[in-house]
Amino acid sequence: MQDSLIEIVKRGYTIKSNITGTNSQNGLCSKKGENYFYKVASCEAISQELFGYDLFEKYNKVPKIIEIIEDKKNCISIIIFERIVSINFNQGLVCDLLNSPKKINVTEIMHPFSAYFECFQYKGSTKDNYQYKKFFKDRVGRLRTNFIEIDSNQALVIKNTKQFIKNFIPKRTGNLSHGDPSDMNFCSNGMFLDFEETNFNDLRVDFAIIFWSLFLGGAYLFPKYEIQKYVHHKRVYQNQIIKNKFGMIEAILVRKQRIELIDCIVDKFKENLILYKYKNLENSIFYLLVFRMFSVIEFSFLDKDDRIFLTSILKELIIKLEESHDIFITLKQINHSFFRSE
């Protein structure tokens, strides 16, 4: 994709920063004294992004598209967006509110999420299933059990998770959702970013994604192992690990507003999943979440302490769900068990 940056320069832009992800590149560029945000990805990914953008902009605040550049030789497309001036070092994203050193009322943080939930009222066919294929079905090979940190019971759960993901059929009629909901894609001013997975999606899938993004993923694992994405939002690094007397991680020290937000998100999803008549909630959400736990960052990439910590969360998740038979109660318990607030 590096060659595609040349295409941006050819259009008169100056590249100011570049972050390389697994399937895309993005960063800041400028032209005639104005700053812009660019995203480079495959033609298919950008086509999906534009489709999702058109759906979402009808109901939400989104950055204006300035220009679309096609690099047909390399099968790459580029979107030039307006730069959101409110996004700066440690400010502008929900991520920054969650990691702010000052106490922030959860109702303030819920502002962009309220707009996100409002979109659920719009329904349509999920026949494309792009979100599910990209984040779940196409990643089944990432789940492995041949690690000493994974006991026989957990190995069986992971094996069953793989089978569930292979056989899962998203609800035929889905709800309009962002598709990749996270504290890095939602702005504190209510604007949204990144629309590649925006579509009429199965809300159970969205729930698994957002829970893990706000829970251990966004609070600890993503900033640690995908550090480049957080180069301008470094307060998340201040979330500290808490170890027990045996030297093993037992919890993460986070701001109180993160714990409160997760509780609110769990309640809102429960309300909406029931409202829109989603079935098999305990089973499906459990397996979708376990899959996210072990597939966003592959287990083999984690250091030993983090592998042990992740399996301890899985163990507690299994135990609590067997006790409560309510996935929503269980997830709130997990939220309060493995997070400590300052």
Secondary structure, DSSP 8 states (H G I E B T S, - for coil): -HHHHHHHHHTT-EE---EE-SSEEEEEEEETTEEEEEEEEEHHHHHHHHHHHHHHTTTSB---EEEEEEEGGGTEEEEEEE--TT-BTTBSBHHHHHT-SS---HHHHHHHHHHHHHGGG-EEE-TT-HHHHHHTGGGGGG----STTS-HHHHHHHHHHHHHHHH----SEEEEE-SS--TTTBBTTSBB---TT-EEE-HHHHHHHHHHHHTHIIIIIHHHHSGGGGTT-GGGGG-EEEE-TTS-EEEEEE-HHHHHHHHHHHHHHHHHHHHTT---HHHHHHHHHHHHHHHTTTGGGS-HHHHHHHHHHHHHHHHHHHHH--HHHHHHHHHHHHEEE-
